[in-house]
Amino acid sequence: MPKKKTGARKKAENRREREKQIRASRANIDLAKHPCNASMECDKCQRRQKNRAFCYFCNSVQKLPICAQCGKTKCMMKSSDCVIKHAGVYSTGLAMVGAICDFCEAWVCHGRKCLSTHACMCPLADAECIECERSVWDHGGRIFACSFCHDFLCEDDQFEHQASCQVLEAETFKCVSCNRLGQHSCLRCKACFCDDHVRSKVFKQEKGKKPPCPKCGHETQQTKDLSMSTRSLKFGRQTGGEDADGASGYDAYWKNLSSSKTGDAGDHEDECDEYEAEDDDEDENDERGKDSDSEATDVFSNLNLGRTYASGYAHYEEAEH
């Protein structure tokens, strides 16, 4: 019989488990919540952008820089980790910084741990948008990760990419190596794999994790858990009917194409007729307006108002005479 655990031993084991989870959570910080990718508003031009040492738009230095590793704006000297000693004095601004990261373009504080570890574990080291292929230095926005394929995305393309990320590059959900239904989907390769062909000799499956993609090594997901859709083609035999004549239904495609062309030509002729009718109506309206103006001038031509200011007469001229 094993010895019964005491209360102190249970507390110690629970404490070690919590510390282990805290360390694991620190290593897996969400990219949007990382200090080097935090949102910053410039003090001079008031434009919101990613945390940077210098403003992307006006190149001005910020009054309160944020450390790209620990996220602090003030060093209180609670430990002896600072490279520059400032005993009894809180350092802020440029007195707190120690370097600029070459990857995320943000300040790093003068703490020894931040200076020695941030460049090696910077999450934006290889950050390049999968859509526009821009890096951190090429745009002023923040960097995000796709929720499905986990590729880097800039602030301009994140919503558009994620809306079209779950689309396979195939017309069916079948496995790319056989004719069976693909139960595992890779959102980077946009392909499905069955249970047999998802196994790879190059990429080994870790215990407790989902099988990796045999092409790129990215972790696959169950197809039934995703909102996957197939690629739809709007050309060729896909536009023809099922009972179309000819080779693979291409006759129906050409017939639809010719009918659409003739329909477009008819619509163009109708538009031309409408434009000509509108021009004729405008010409008639102009002629009627001219006739009405001439009639009005004829009515008031014989009207005599006497001596007025418009005719050059003034009351002081009569007094002089």
Steps between C-alpha positions, in 0.01 A plus 500: 500500500643842403531756770215745533585851381504769762339841460836674458606256228173551311542879518859476373396281205214734410734799519752332269223415253375860496854632449548257213178618334599865548837440335333319211247782455779759496671316219176478299381860511243596240661701221242778526571539874879495480670826614699535179171489304302728732298793370666842534381854428763752391544800731555737208279395207238312709497204262444150636755236400708211627741545792810658343811684609429777247166599351443339161341817359692794655813324641459662841620336823231412753506647851417169671656210307369148567736208541450244225569208734347575841265785400597742779531877460677572831795322664464498880829324572346225713767253395864519402423398140553848352813548292505871590475541879266770630464431873204676660393671175219393269607523136255578219525610139834456325671439835319164516579364151807301411461391135271488196391164363588450132193283439209680670655852494410559867696610807644242740556607862845493665419183694760230451240230440309701238816602316634145485181310414270722292691487170509118513131454575345802328163383358531741204839374382356342182176697493401552137142531386392196300278716278697819419849371600576809711717478810491712817723768346276539192177610670395669821226263615506209739566136413243226555485123453229320307271294723502208256836474319696702763684703236593864559257766382521878492225720637360570152459138385408313817121495451505439126745210534318326784171523311647296213748283688277192536473433127661186361695508176293210371148441376422225753590398854681189383854412604771633267663155481197276467127509436387477863350783699765717667448512874802721577546845343812714480407867489839603360508257209118522463480123454327202663655168602354170609610304808759300305661779295517751785781293652841626395850361529653848500281673761443292811183531702552611858316331780171664586499723190328482164689349204714741296449568133714264285581791266589796723498358854229736625257353751188369328145529627188292469304596188170457680603759761563768235280695263691382198376566149625390160621703208229593250584550134295730278643402166531195278271201541390610850257750346332245272211268587541139600334368183697724266615364163854485376824421680454555876226755443709770333231558233268642762776729619556648154124535446465691827794718406356586157155569646651732761687688227184548293312609809767755577484632143119537523530682831759732347266588213215571743724730698599690185131546407424633847789748481382626159143546630629697798707725270192572285297591808770739616515671160121548501509648849773745395296617197189548716701705751629728225148555363366592844784749553430673166126525580575661836726760340229588246244562776718745696658677200230776476480560874609856603589561866609861462826639633661260745841447650560217252456746213758738649260742675554624856296744717793738552535546121145646480577747783804631318301563186 
